[in-house]
Amino acid sequence: MRSPKRLRPKGRTPARAPEMARREETTRLCALTRVEKPVAELIRFVLGPDGVLVPDTEAKAEGRGVWISLSRDAVAEAVKKKVFARSLKTEVHLPDDLPGLTQLRLEQRYLNALGMARKAGQLTFGATKVQGLIRTGDLIALITATDAAEDGRSKMVGPLKALHYAAAEEEIEGFEVPHFELLSSEQMGLALGLENVIHAALTRGAAAQAAVEKARRLALYTAKPTEKDTDRIAVDGDLLPEATDERREIHG
């Protein structure tokens, strides 16, 4: 691990594109909770041509939409309380498992984004190469398979924590390298055309940054609330309690 004195600002997460910043500033009303939130914390649903409700994960489909908080539990509750029919003021046909379908769509978006990052040369595989990127700070996100061995995971997370501590000591503003543990090695391997993917890292670039944003949305959707959470996402999808909120997305 490099000395904190040598930590360079170049490792910080790149600034988000103006379009993405504008998108996050836009707010919509959650039809379930009636609370206004940034669209980054919501997901839109629309009626398809056949009258079946579908998740509009890109929020670009034509027609009137219904916005729900980006949470699997919230979508399930909206189904239970018939929020979609009430909001759209029409008969709505629901898929057998709308929460599951929504998660599948978010996973597909994330995997597609990883594929684009790989084509752009902004996705690195393998424990040794990933550890090298962590040592130099030349990554914008660490990715670990959900079925990774605990010792292998620790060898990545420990140095990543040290990298964040070093950045904090140097008072480098905006430095953040999230750690996502959302999909299995088989899921990622199949999508990327590899046997399996255990450890990976996203490096600087537009394609990689897009993958980070999609990973965040999937993590927020699958997060499991606790009695005292702060709406900050942990590495495994849990919402962190106040005591560990400072180290979000990092195993602590």
Backbone torsions as a table, in degrees:
resi	resn	phi	psi	omega
1	MET	NA	133.1	-179.5
2	ARG	-66.7	155.6	175.8
3	SER	-66.9	144.5	178.6
4	PRO	-54.4	-31.3	-177.9
5	LYS	-67.6	-20.3	-177.8
6	ARG	-99.6	-1.5	-178.9
7	LEU	-64.2	122.8	-177.2
8	ARG	-98.1	146.9	179.0
9	PRO	-62.1	-14.9	-174.7
10	LYS	-63.4	-17.5	180.0
11	GLY	-78.3	-7.9	-176.5
12	ARG	-68.5	156.5	179.4
13	THR	-64.2	130.7	-179.3
14	PRO	-59.4	151.8	177.5
15	ALA	-62.8	144.0	-178.9
16	ARG	-76.2	149.2	-179.1
17	ALA	-63.0	149.8	-179.9
18	PRO	-53.6	-39.0	-179.1
19	GLU	-62.4	-41.4	180.0
20	MET	-67.7	-38.7	179.7
21	ALA	-63.7	-42.5	178.7
22	ARG	-63.2	-38.6	-178.9
23	ARG	-62.7	-40.4	-178.8
24	GLU	-70.0	-28.7	-179.2
25	GLU	-76.7	-24.2	179.3
26	THR	-70.3	136.9	-179.7
27	THR	-118.8	155.0	176.0
28	ARG	-141.1	162.9	-179.3
29	LEU	-92.5	126.3	174.5
30	CYS	-70.5	122.5	-176.9
31	ALA	-68.5	-19.1	-179.9
32	LEU	-85.1	-53.0	-174.6
33	THR	-92.2	-15.5	-176.2
34	ARG	63.2	28.9	177.2
35	VAL	-108.4	134.2	179.1
36	GLU	-81.2	130.4	-177.8
37	LYS	-137.5	160.4	171.8
38	PRO	-61.8	146.5	-178.2
39	VAL	-63.4	-19.9	177.0
40	ALA	-65.8	-18.2	-179.2
41	GLU	-107.5	15.1	-178.4
42	LEU	-131.8	164.3	171.9
43	ILE	-133.9	142.1	-174.5
44	ARG	-100.2	143.2	176.7
45	PHE	-125.1	141.7	179.7
46	VAL	-136.7	163.5	174.3
47	LEU	-85.5	130.8	176.1
48	GLY	-78.1	174.4	-179.6
49	PRO	-57.4	-26.7	-179.1
50	ASP	-91.4	6.2	178.7
51	GLY	83.0	6.7	178.8
52	VAL	-93.1	134.2	-179.8
53	LEU	-73.0	134.5	180.0
54	VAL	-135.3	150.8	175.9
55	PRO	-73.4	128.4	177.0
56	ASP	-98.6	78.3	-171.5
57	THR	-64.2	-24.1	178.8
58	GLU	-91.5	-9.5	-178.8
59	ALA	55.6	41.0	-178.4
60	LYS	-124.9	-5.9	-176.8
61	ALA	-67.5	146.4	179.3
62	GLU	-73.8	159.7	177.3
63	GLY	97.8	172.6	-178.8
64	ARG	-72.9	136.1	-179.1
65	GLY	-119.4	165.6	176.2
66	VAL	-120.7	126.6	-179.1
67	TRP	-99.4	132.2	179.2
68	ILE	-129.3	145.3	177.4
69	SER	-52.7	141.5	-175.2
70	LEU	-74.8	78.0	-177.0
71	SER	-154.0	133.2	178.1
72	ARG	-60.6	-39.8	178.9
73	ASP	-64.3	-37.8	-179.9
74	ALA	-66.7	-40.4	179.2
75	VAL	-65.1	-42.6	178.5
76	ALA	-62.0	-40.4	180.0
77	GLU	-68.0	-37.4	178.2
78	ALA	-63.8	-38.0	176.6
79	VAL	-64.6	-46.7	-177.8
80	LYS	-60.5	-38.8	-176.2
81	LYS	-93.2	8.3	177.8
82	LYS	55.3	41.0	-178.3
83	VAL	-67.2	-36.4	-174.0
84	PHE	-66.3	-46.9	179.1
85	ALA	-63.5	-39.8	-179.5
86	ARG	-66.6	-40.3	-178.3
87	SER	-72.5	-39.0	-178.3
88	LEU	-85.1	-12.5	178.8
89	LYS	56.0	41.6	178.1
90	THR	-157.9	167.7	177.1
91	GLU	-67.6	134.9	-177.6
92	VAL	-126.3	128.5	174.8
93	HIS	-97.8	125.0	-176.9
94	LEU	-102.7	144.4	172.6
95	PRO	-62.0	162.2	-179.5
96	ASP	-58.8	-36.6	-177.8
97	ASP	-138.3	81.1	-178.9
98	LEU	-63.7	-43.5	177.3
99	PRO	-59.0	-42.1	179.3
100	GLY	-67.4	-40.5	178.9
101	LEU	-63.6	-40.4	179.5
102	THR	-63.3	-43.4	178.0
103	GLN	-62.9	-40.7	178.7
104	LEU	-61.0	-42.6	178.8
105	ARG	-63.9	-40.3	179.0
106	LEU	-67.4	-37.6	176.5
107	GLU	-64.7	-41.6	179.7
108	GLN	-63.4	-40.5	178.0
109	ARG	-62.6	-42.7	179.5
110	TYR	-64.1	-46.4	179.8
111	LEU	-64.5	-40.1	176.9
112	ASN	-61.6	-39.5	179.4
113	ALA	-66.7	-37.7	176.0
114	LEU	-62.9	-39.5	177.5
115	GLY	-61.9	-41.4	178.2
116	MET	-66.2	-38.6	179.0
117	ALA	-65.4	-37.6	178.3
118	ARG	-64.4	-44.0	178.8
119	LYS	-61.8	-31.3	-179.5
120	ALA	-84.7	0.4	-179.5
121	GLY	74.1	26.4	-175.9
122	GLN	-114.9	17.8	177.2
123	LEU	-132.4	122.3	-177.1
124	THR	-112.4	138.6	-178.9
125	PHE	-114.9	159.3	172.7
126	GLY	97.9	136.1	-175.7
127	ALA	-57.8	-46.1	-176.2
128	THR	-63.6	-46.6	-178.9
129	LYS	-66.7	-39.6	-179.8
130	VAL	-66.5	-41.6	177.8
131	GLN	-60.7	-36.8	177.6
132	GLY	-63.2	-40.6	178.6
133	LEU	-66.6	-36.5	177.9
134	ILE	-66.3	-41.2	-179.5
135	ARG	-60.5	-37.5	-177.4
136	THR	-93.3	-10.1	-178.4
137	GLY	78.1	13.6	-176.4
138	ASP	-91.0	50.3	176.0
139	LEU	-145.9	156.1	178.2
140	ILE	-112.4	-8.3	175.7
141	ALA	-164.9	143.3	174.3
142	LEU	-104.7	136.6	-179.6
143	ILE	-122.3	129.7	178.4
144	THR	-128.6	137.2	177.1
145	ALA	-68.3	147.0	-179.1
146	THR	-65.5	-22.1	179.9
147	ASP	-101.9	20.6	177.8
148	ALA	-67.8	148.4	177.1
149	ALA	-67.0	145.9	-175.4
150	GLU	-62.1	-38.4	-179.5
151	ASP	-67.5	-37.7	177.6
152	GLY	-66.1	-40.2	178.0
153	ARG	-62.2	-43.3	-178.1
154	SER	-63.8	-34.8	179.9
155	LYS	-66.9	-20.6	177.0
156	MET	-92.1	-44.5	-172.7
157	VAL	-70.2	-38.2	179.8
158	GLY	-57.5	-55.5	178.2
159	PRO	-62.1	-32.2	178.7
160	LEU	-67.0	-40.3	175.1
161	LYS	-59.4	-45.8	-179.2
162	ALA	-60.4	-36.7	179.0
163	LEU	-63.2	-41.3	178.5
164	HIS	-68.3	-39.7	178.1
165	TYR	-62.9	-41.9	179.7
166	ALA	-62.9	-41.7	178.7
167	ALA	-64.2	-38.1	179.1
168	ALA	-66.3	-40.6	179.3
169	GLU	-64.8	-35.4	179.0
170	GLU	-83.9	-1.6	179.3
171	GLU	55.7	44.4	176.8
172	ILE	-84.7	109.2	-176.7
173	GLU	-74.4	144.4	175.6
174	GLY	79.3	5.8	-179.5
175	PHE	-81.8	122.2	-179.9
176	GLU	-156.5	123.3	176.1
177	VAL	-122.3	94.2	-178.7
178	PRO	-68.9	155.0	177.6
179	HIS	-119.6	117.2	-177.2
180	PHE	-109.1	131.7	176.8
181	GLU	-132.5	85.5	-167.4
182	LEU	-121.1	-29.6	-174.3
183	LEU	-131.4	159.4	-179.9
184	SER	-77.4	164.9	178.2
185	SER	-62.7	-34.5	179.7
186	GLU	-68.5	-43.5	178.8
187	GLN	-59.2	-47.7	-178.8
188	MET	-69.3	-39.4	-179.9
189	GLY	-63.4	-43.8	179.2
190	LEU	-62.9	-42.1	-178.5
191	ALA	-68.5	-31.4	-175.9
192	LEU	-99.8	1.9	178.0
193	GLY	73.1	30.7	179.7
194	LEU	-121.6	164.8	-179.1
195	GLU	-64.7	-47.3	173.6
196	ASN	-164.4	160.3	179.7
197	VAL	-130.6	114.0	179.8
198	ILE	-100.0	-51.9	-179.3
199	HIS	-123.8	134.7	178.7
200	ALA	-149.8	162.6	178.6
201	ALA	-143.4	140.7	174.6
202	LEU	-96.0	134.0	178.9
203	THR	-108.2	174.2	-171.4
204	ARG	-62.8	138.8	179.7
205	GLY	153.7	159.4	-176.8
206	ALA	-63.5	-41.4	-178.6
207	ALA	-65.1	-41.2	179.1
208	ALA	-67.0	-40.1	179.6
209	GLN	-64.0	-37.0	177.2
210	ALA	-63.1	-38.2	178.9
211	ALA	-66.3	-37.3	178.0
212	VAL	-62.0	-44.7	-178.8
213	GLU	-63.9	-38.4	179.4
214	LYS	-71.6	-33.9	175.6
215	ALA	-64.6	-40.3	178.9
216	ARG	-61.5	-41.8	-179.4
217	ARG	-66.0	-41.7	177.9
218	LEU	-64.5	-41.6	179.6
219	ALA	-63.3	-41.4	179.6
220	LEU	-66.2	-39.3	-178.7
221	TYR	-65.3	-38.9	-175.5
222	THR	-92.5	-1.3	-177.3
223	ALA	-59.3	144.1	-178.8
224	LYS	-108.4	104.8	-176.6
225	PRO	-60.2	148.4	174.5
226	THR	-113.1	174.9	-179.1
227	GLU	-62.6	-37.4	178.9
228	LYS	-125.8	87.4	178.2
229	ASP	-116.8	170.5	-176.3
230	THR	-121.5	12.5	-176.1
231	ASP	64.2	21.0	175.8
232	ARG	-103.3	137.9	-169.5
233	ILE	-90.4	129.6	175.0
234	ALA	-86.5	170.2	-175.9
235	VAL	-59.3	-34.3	-176.0
236	ASP	-97.5	12.1	178.4
237	GLY	98.0	-9.6	177.4
238	ASP	-72.9	150.0	171.5
239	LEU	-85.8	130.0	-173.0
240	LEU	-76.2	137.3	173.4
241	PRO	-71.0	165.6	-175.5
242	GLU	-55.5	-36.5	-175.4
243	ALA	-63.1	-27.5	-176.9
244	THR	-119.7	10.1	-176.5
245	ASP	-59.7	-29.3	-177.8
246	GLU	-61.2	-28.7	-177.4
247	ARG	-108.4	50.7	-177.5
248	ARG	-63.2	146.8	178.9
249	GLU	64.0	12.4	177.5
250	ILE	-127.0	132.9	175.2
251	HIS	-62.2	133.9	-179.5
252	GLY	-128.0	NA	NA
